[in-house]
Amino acid sequence: MAQATAEKQARSRLDRFFQITERGSTVSRELRGGLVTFVTMAYIVVLNPLILGSFSAEGPGAKTDSTGAILGVPQVAAVTALVAGVMTILMGVIANYPFAMAAGLGINALVAFTLAPQMTWAAAMGLVVVNGLVVLLLVVTGVRSMVFNAVPSQLKAGIAVGIGLFIALIGLVDAGFVRAGSGTPVQLGINGSIASWPTAVFVVTLVVMAILIARKVKGAILIGVLFGTVLSIIVEAIVNVGPSGGENPAGWNLGYPALPQDVLGLPDLSLLGQVDFSAWVQVPAITAALLVFSLVLTDFFDTIGTMTGLGKEAGLVDKKGQLPNVGKTLFVDSLGAVAGGASSSSSNTVYIESASGIAEGARTGLANVVTGLLFIAAMFFTPLYQVVPIEAAAPALVVVGALMIRQIAEIDFRDFAVALPAFLTIVVMPFTYSIANGIGAGFVSHVLLQAATGRARSVHPLLWIVSAAFVVYFAIGPIQALFS
């Protein structure tokens, strides 16, 4: 009896701290949502090292800095999991939102392919830290929150829809359902056909997941991912597809569905603290400044766009479309950029894949604690979670995209001055594989059309400033060339 009373009191404290009942959730939903978010995000512990790291400086596709040095794949994997876990838990405990964090895609590529070739890895990561400190300053001064709240509600709806399409496209591409075409930018599968077993697994898993959701089965997304994983293991055991690569485009993209030889492995955290601020002397100061500007703008608006979409999908925004206590969320996100640079895992930011956990019922930071602990455990269980192929997890992203696109109903397409900015926001995100690009296109067109139709006074002053910054951002190449 005493034990039951103690357990009830513990649950009550947990409920009060995370406001679980107040947000219409339950502990089981939060635990399940946190697990689903991790499953759909776990690929980053594999993908980030492939983008930033290399196995050797002489190997094909090796990413070297200006001195020919590389970041080791195992080391990058370890710090990627560690920082994602710590920052995700901090987001849950401090901001109390189910917004998981990890190394940001796009920024890591910018670091690997633009920054590092011009300087040392430590200097490149130093610029990432500077980016985080600048964003942190914008948070502390309230500028970031003001910009977040200055965005019109219909443009926010466009951002949410664009992110939904972006998520879906990521899932379709990662699963090989959509690929680069010959003669066309993209095509269906290989040569216009679903000509691979992994993509077939993706399609079957998507159908099963969709049926489960349509029938309102609890845990539908998680059940679907587990089904896809088991199906993948069976298919691989029978057909022996193998991992993808230059000579095997029909293989498994990320994660290999075969029982691992090892389950545990000790992480190598030697990259922690390998950072300096010598970029300003290794390259011209104006070049370093423009690189930081690009990082800040991408980091800043990727987060704002992602949180807008996630907050609306979770029903956490107020009647004005604002996210309560957004300052705390932005503060933790800016710390993620600093931590990512200091650990050589690249800037960490809020992940759109968090929408999969939200779709499973997550509404509080408790889900983030679950996701974060799983990321930390992933440092030791890398061989085990790599069994889940992206083809089994990608259907969750497509399903989430379908759920998020419902917010398009909030946009008044009868007013072209509203319709075009929202439309550009929606389509530019997936077409350019960048949330920031979509937001920039939407902001600039919104300001121009409002001014051209005599509604300039309705535009928040901050949007004028931000739109001007985006014009510079879009023209960063010619500007950099002019100064250098």
N, C-alpha and C positions, 0 to 999 in steps of 0.2 A: 504493500500500500504506500509506504513511504517512498519507495523507488519510483512508483508511478507518479506520485505528487511532484517529486523532484524533476522528472522528465517533463511533466506538464509545465512547470515553472520555467525550465530551460527553453522549451519551445516558445513560451510566452515572451521571454526576454528577446529571443531571436526574432519573433514576430514584430515586437515593438521597435527593435533597432532597425530592421530593414523595411518596416511598414508593409509587411507581406499581405495581411488581411485588408489593410486600408487600400491597397492597390488591386484588390480583387484576385489575389493569387494564393497559392498554397506552397508549403515547403516542398512537397513532391514535385510540383510544377517547376519551381526554381531549380531544384536539383536536376530534373530532366532537361530543362532548358539550358542549364550550364553545360551539361554533357553534350548536348546536340551542338551548341556553339563550338565547343572544343573539337568535336569530330569534323565539323565543316571548316575549321581554321587550322587544324593540325598540319595541313600541308605546308604552312609557312615555315615550319622547322626544317622541312626538306628543301623547299623552294628558295628561301632566303640565302642559304649557303651556296646554292647553285648559281645565284645571281651575283653575290658578293665574293664568294670564295672559289678556290681552285684546288685541285689535288696536287698539281705541280706547275711550275712556271713554264715548263716546256710543252705541257699537254695542249691538245686542241681546245681553243676557246678560253685559254687561261686569261684571267683578269689580273693584270699586273699594274703596279703604280709606276711613277716616273723613275723609280730605281730598279724596276724589275721584280719587286717583292710581291708576294701573294698573301691572301688571308686563307688559312687552311679550312677546308670544308667542315671537318669535325669540330673545330674550335668555334666557327661561326654558328653551327647548329646548337652548340651548348649555350652560348650567350643569347641566341635568339629565343630559345625556350625559357631561359632564366628571366630575362627582362620582360618578355611577354607575360610570364606568370606573375611577377612582382607588380607590374603596372596594372594588369587586369584586376588583381586583388585590391590595389589601392583605389582604382576607379570604383569598385564595388563598395568598399568600406567608406570612402570619403564622399563620393557623389551619390552613392546608392542607386546606380543605374546599371542595367544589364548590357553595358557597352564594353565588350572585350577589346583588348589592345594587343598589338603585335607590330613587328617591323613593317613599315608602309611600303606597299608595292608602288613602283613609280619613283619614289624617292631613293630606294635602294639601287635602282637601275641608274638613276642620275648620279649617284655616288660612284658606282662601279665604272660607268662608261664615259662620264663627263669630268668628274672631279679627280678621281684617282690617277688617270693618265697624265694629269698636269702637276701632280704633287705626290707626296708620300701618303700611305693609307692613314697614318696618324694625323696628318694635316687635314686630309679630307674629312675625317671624323671630327676634327676640331671645328670645321665649318658647320657640321651638323649640330654640334653643341652650341655654337654661336646662334644658329637658327633657333634652337630651342630657347635660349636665353632671351632672344628678341621677342619671340612669341609669348614667353612668360611675362616679359615687361608689358606687352599689350594686354595680357590678362589682368595683371595687378593694377594697371591704370584704368581698367574697365573698358578699354577700346574694343577688345574682342567681343565682349558681351554686347556692347552697343551696336556693333556691326551685325551680330547675330540677330538682335531684336529689330534692326532697321529694315530687314528684308521683308517685302510685302508677303502676305499669307499665300496668295496665288502663285507667287514665284517659289515659295517654300514647297507648295504642293508639286510644282514642276520639278524641283530638286528631288523630292521623294520618288516621283515617278521615274525620273532619269536614273536614279540609283537602282531602282527596281529592274530596269532594262539592263543596266550595267552589270548587276549581279547575275541576271539570267544569261547574259552574253559570256561572262566569265565561266559559268557552269558549262555552257554549250561548247566553248572553246577548249576548256580544260579536259572535257570528256571526248574531244575529237569529233563531236557532232558537226561543228563548224570549223573549217580549216581554211588556210590561205589557198586561193584558187589559182589555176593556170588560165590566164586570160580574164579573170574576174578577181576582185579584191578578196572575196570569200566564196566558199562553196560548201555543199553538203558533204561531210565525210571525206573520203578519198575518191577522187575522180567522180564526184557527184553521187556517191553511194555510201551507205553505212557498211563499209567493207572491212570492218574489224570486229573481233570479238569484244574488246573492251567497250567500244561504242554501243554495241548491241546490249551489253550488260547495263550501260547507262540508260538506254531506252526502256528496257524491261523494268529497271528499278524506278524510273520516273513514272511509268504507268502504275506500278504497284503503289508507290507513294501517293500518287494523285487519287487513286481509288480509296486508300485509307483515309486521306484527308476529306474527300467528298462524303465518306460514310461517318465522318466525325469520330474516328478511332483515336483514343488518347495515345499520345506518344507516336503519332503516325510518322513523323519525320525520322525519329530515331529508329523506329522499327524498319522503315524503308532503307536507311543507311546500313543497318545490320543485315538485312536481307541481301542488299547489293554486295556486301562484303563476303557473305557466305557463298553467294552465287559466283562471285569473282574467283574465290578459292577453288570451287568445283570446276569452273571453266578452265582455269589455269592448269589444274591437275590433269585434265583430260586433253586439252589442246596444246598446252605448253607454248603460250603466246610469247612470253618474255617481255622485258621492259622496252619502252620505246627508245628510239635513237635515230641517227642519220640513216642507218640501213634497215631499221625496223619501225617505220612510221605507224604500223598497225599495232604496236605494243602498248603496254600500260604506261600512262603518262607519269603519274606521281604515286608512289606507293606500289608495292609489289605483293599481290595476293598469294603468298605462299607462307607456310608456317616457318618462322625464323629459326635459325640454328641457335641463336642466343636471345635471351629475354632482357637481361640487364647489361649495362655498360656504364663505366664511370665517365662523367663529363669532363672535358678539358676547358677550364675557364681562364686560360692564360691571356686572352684578349682583353680582359677587364682592365681598364685604365690605360690602354695603349693609345693615347690621344695627345696631341699638342696643338698649338695655335701658330704654327710656323707658315701656314698657307699664305699669310699676308706678305711674306718675304720670298716665298717660293714662286709666286706668280704676281703680276702687277696688282696693286691694291684695288684698282677699279674692277679688275676681273674677279677678284675674290669677293668684292662687294656685290657685284651682279649675280654671282653664284649664290651668295647668301640670300639675296632678294628673291631669286627663283625658288630656293628652298622654303623661305618664309611664306611666300604667296601660295605655293602648292600645299604646304603643311596646314596653313591657316584655313584655307577654304575647303580642302578635303575633309577636315574635321567638322567644320560648320555644316557642310552638305550632308555628311554621313550622320551626324547627330540629329539633324533636322528630319531626315528620312526615318531613322530608327525611333526617334521620339514620337513622331506621328503614327508610325506603325504600331507602337506599343500603347498608344492612347495616353501618353504621359504629358502632352502639351496642353496648355490651358486654352480658353476660348479664343484668345488672340493669336493662337498658334505658337506661343512662346514656351520654352522648356524651363520649368522652375529650377532655381539654383544652378543655372547654366554656368555660372562663374566657377563653381567647384569642378565641374566636368572639364571645362577648358583648362583649368589650372593643372589638373592631373595629366591631361593630354600634353600640355607643354612640357611637363616633367618627363614625359615619355620620350620626347625629342632629345632632351639633354641626356637621359639615361641611355638611349640608343646610341648616341654618338660616343659617350664615355665607355661603352662596352664593345664598340665596333660592330654592332648588329644593325646599325642605321636607325634613323628616327622611328620611334614607335608611335602609333596613332590608333584612334578608334577604328574598328573593322566593320565593314558593311555586312560581313558574314554573321555578325551578332544577330541579324534579323532572323536567322534560322532558329536560334534559341528563343527569340521573342515570339515567333510563330508557334513555338512549342509551349508557350505560356509564361516565359520569363518576364518579370516586370520589376525586379529589384536587384540590388547589388549582391544578394546571396548567390544568384546564378553566376555572377562574375567570380565570386570566391571559389566556386566549384571549378569553373573554367581555368582560373589561375593556378589552382592546386594541381590540376591535370597537366598544365604546361610545365610546371616545376617537376612533376613526376616524369614528364616526357624526356627530361634530360637523362634519366636513368633507364627509361623503357623505350628508347628510340627504335630498337629492332622490332618491338611488339606493335606499336601503333603504325609503323610503316606498312603493316599488312593491309591496312585499309586503303584501297586505291582511290584516286580522285574520281574515278568513274562511278564509285559507289556513293560518294559524298556530293558530287556535283548536282544530282537531281534536286537536292535540298535548295540549292541556289536558284534553280529554275522555278521551283514552287514558290519560293519567297518572292521572286520577281513578279510572279503572277498575282500574289497577294498585295504587293505594294503598288501595282499599277492602278488599283482601284481608286487611288486618290486623284486621278486625273479628272474625276467628276467635280472636283472643287474649282477647276479652272474655267473661267468664262471665255470660251473661244469665240464668242460673238464680238468681243472687243479685240480688234487685231493688235492694238497697242499692248494688250495683255497676252494675247494668243502667241504672237511671234517670240517674245522673250521666253515664255514657258516652253514653247516648242523647241527652240534652240537649246535650252537647258536640257531638255529631255533627250534630244538626239545626239548632241555633241558629246555627252558623257560616254555612251557606249561606242560611238564611232571613233573617238579619239582615245578611248581607254583611260579617261582622266575625269575625275569628279571636278577638279579645279577648272579645267577647260570649259566644261559645261556651265558651271556657275559664272565664269567670266563672260562667256557669250551671252548668257541671260542677263547679267547685270548691265553690260554695255548697251545691248539693244533696248533694255527697259528704260534706261536713262535717256537714250537718244529719242525713242518714240514718245516718251512722256513729255519731253521738251518740245518735240516737233508738233505735238497735238495740244499745246497750250496748258499742259499740266505739270510744268516744271516745278511748281511750288509743292506738289504732292510728293516729290522725290526727297527722301531724307538726305541731308547734307553729306552724311557719311557715304552714301551710295555714289555720290559724285566723285568723292575722293577714291573710293575703292575701284570704281570703273576706270578712272584715270590710271590707277596702278595696274589694272588688268591690260589696258592698252599698251603700257610699257612692257608688261609680262609677255604679251603676244608678239611684241617686236624685239624681244631680248636679243635674238641673233644678230640682226642688223646693228642694234645699238652697241653690242659688245664688239662687233667688227669695227665700228666707227671709232671707238675709243682705243682699240688695240692696234 
